[in-house]
Amino acid sequence: MNKKIYGDFAYLIMLAATFGAVLVLGAVVAPVVFHTDTILIDMLMDNHNAGIVMGEIFQRFSYWVYFVAASVVVYEAAIYKTGKRDAIAFGSAVSVVFASLMFSGVYVPRIIAMQTLGAEATQSDTFENLHVASELDFKFLAVALLVLFVRRLMLLQRS
């Protein structure tokens, strides 16, 4: 069997796993962390401490997101160099890299920096706007990952 197919398969698995992780973090982990009052009995975690826990989770996830961004650059550059150019795959790959770097390199560090200033800083309009922007970027990342995965799967099926 062609060895290239193993690289394609690993790339698709990585994209799908990252998409799944983004969904789980956004739809499962965050609501549980921020609504501990419905789960815990004798202990209550306020929003500031829940945010610190969530920030640590996202900071650790950022290492994976950096790896994904680098992998997308390497894989898509290799495909582009072979002459198998596709506008949809290229656009979604650029979107994945952009959203990944914004999330891991801008939003997570700035949110954590504001959290270290204390609970007052996390209740400011600046923090709220930064948090909303990070949520939008995370959703954009999920859509870009899904589009790239589906497009690469379609192109792989054709060849």
C-alpha positions as CSV (number, residue, x, y, z in Angstrom):
1,M,0.0,0.0,0.0
2,N,1.1,3.6,-0.6
3,K,2.9,5.1,2.3
4,K,1.4,8.5,1.6
5,I,-2.0,7.2,2.6
6,Y,-0.7,6.7,6.1
7,G,0.3,10.4,6.3
8,D,-3.1,11.5,4.9
9,F,-4.9,9.3,7.3
10,A,-2.9,10.6,10.3
11,Y,-3.6,14.2,9.1
12,L,-7.4,13.5,8.9
13,I,-7.4,11.8,12.3
14,M,-5.5,14.8,13.8
15,L,-8.0,17.3,12.3
16,A,-11.0,15.2,13.5
17,A,-9.6,14.7,17.0
18,T,-8.9,18.5,17.3
19,F,-12.4,19.3,16.1
20,G,-13.8,16.8,18.7
21,A,-11.6,18.4,21.4
22,V,-12.8,21.9,20.6
23,L,-16.4,20.6,20.8
24,V,-15.9,18.8,24.1
25,L,-14.1,21.8,25.7
26,G,-16.7,24.3,24.6
27,A,-19.9,22.2,25.0
28,V,-19.0,19.9,27.9
29,V,-16.1,21.1,30.0
30,A,-16.8,24.8,30.2
31,P,-20.5,24.4,31.3
32,V,-19.5,21.9,34.0
33,V,-16.6,24.1,35.3
34,F,-18.8,27.3,35.4
35,H,-21.8,25.6,36.9
36,T,-20.3,23.8,39.8
37,D,-23.1,25.0,42.0
38,T,-25.4,22.4,40.5
39,I,-22.8,19.6,41.1
40,L,-21.0,20.3,44.3
41,I,-22.7,20.0,47.6
42,D,-20.7,21.6,50.4
43,M,-18.4,23.6,48.2
44,L,-19.0,26.4,45.8
45,M,-16.5,27.7,43.2
46,D,-17.0,31.3,42.2
47,N,-16.7,32.4,38.6
48,H,-13.2,33.8,39.1
49,N,-11.8,30.4,40.3
50,A,-13.8,28.5,37.7
51,G,-12.2,30.8,35.1
52,I,-8.7,30.0,36.5
53,V,-9.4,26.3,36.1
54,M,-10.7,26.8,32.6
55,G,-7.7,29.0,31.8
56,E,-5.4,26.2,32.8
57,I,-7.3,23.7,30.7
58,F,-7.1,26.0,27.7
59,Q,-3.4,26.8,28.3
60,R,-2.6,23.1,28.2
61,F,-4.8,22.6,25.1
62,S,-2.9,25.4,23.5
63,Y,0.2,23.2,23.2
64,W,-1.8,20.8,21.1
65,V,-3.3,23.6,19.0
66,Y,0.3,24.9,18.2
67,F,1.2,21.4,17.1
68,V,-1.9,21.3,14.9
69,A,-1.2,24.7,13.3
70,A,2.4,23.6,12.5
71,S,1.2,20.3,11.1
72,V,-1.4,22.0,8.9
73,V,1.3,24.4,7.5
74,V,3.7,21.5,6.8
75,Y,1.0,19.2,5.3
76,E,-0.7,21.8,3.2
77,A,2.6,23.2,1.9
78,A,3.6,19.8,0.8
79,I,0.3,19.2,-1.0
80,Y,0.5,22.7,-2.5
81,K,4.1,22.0,-3.7
82,T,3.0,18.8,-5.5
83,G,0.6,20.8,-7.6
84,K,-2.6,19.5,-5.9
85,R,-4.0,22.9,-5.2
86,D,-7.5,23.4,-3.9
87,A,-8.9,26.8,-3.0
88,I,-11.3,25.5,-0.3
89,A,-8.7,23.4,1.4
90,F,-6.2,26.3,1.2
91,G,-8.6,28.8,2.6
92,S,-9.7,26.6,5.4
93,A,-6.1,25.7,6.2
94,V,-5.2,29.3,6.5
95,S,-8.2,29.8,8.7
96,V,-7.2,26.9,11.0
97,V,-3.7,28.3,11.3
98,F,-4.9,31.9,11.9
99,A,-7.6,30.9,14.5
100,S,-5.2,28.5,16.2
101,L,-2.5,31.1,16.6
102,M,-4.9,33.8,17.7
103,F,-6.4,31.4,20.3
104,S,-3.1,30.0,21.7
105,G,-0.9,33.0,21.2
106,V,-3.2,35.9,21.9
107,Y,-6.4,35.1,23.7
108,V,-5.3,32.5,26.2
109,P,-2.2,34.4,27.4
110,R,-4.1,37.7,27.7
111,I,-7.0,36.1,29.6
112,I,-4.7,34.4,32.0
113,A,-2.7,37.6,32.5
114,M,-5.9,39.4,33.4
115,Q,-7.0,36.6,35.7
116,T,-3.7,37.0,37.6
117,L,-4.7,40.6,38.3
118,G,-7.6,39.4,40.4
119,A,-11.3,39.1,40.3
120,E,-11.9,42.8,39.7
121,A,-10.0,42.6,36.4
122,T,-12.1,39.7,35.2
123,Q,-15.3,41.8,35.7
124,S,-14.2,44.7,33.5
125,D,-15.5,45.4,30.0
126,T,-12.1,44.8,28.6
127,F,-12.0,41.2,29.9
128,E,-15.6,40.6,28.8
129,N,-14.8,41.8,25.2
130,L,-11.6,39.7,25.2
131,H,-13.6,36.6,26.4
132,V,-16.3,37.0,23.8
133,A,-13.7,37.4,21.1
134,S,-11.9,34.2,22.3
135,E,-15.2,32.3,22.2
136,L,-15.9,33.5,18.6
137,D,-12.4,32.5,17.6
138,F,-12.9,29.1,19.1
139,K,-16.1,28.6,17.2
140,F,-14.4,29.9,14.0
141,L,-11.6,27.3,14.7
142,A,-14.2,24.5,15.0
143,V,-15.8,25.5,11.7
144,A,-12.5,25.8,9.9
145,L,-11.3,22.4,11.2
146,L,-14.6,20.8,10.0
147,V,-14.4,22.4,6.5
148,L,-10.7,21.4,6.1
149,F,-11.4,17.8,7.3
150,V,-14.4,17.4,5.0
151,R,-12.6,18.9,2.0
152,R,-9.4,16.9,2.5
153,L,-11.6,13.7,2.8
154,M,-13.4,14.6,-0.4
155,L,-10.1,15.2,-2.3
156,L,-8.6,12.0,-0.9
157,Q,-11.6,10.0,-2.1
158,R,-11.3,11.4,-5.6
159,S,-7.7,10.4,-6.0
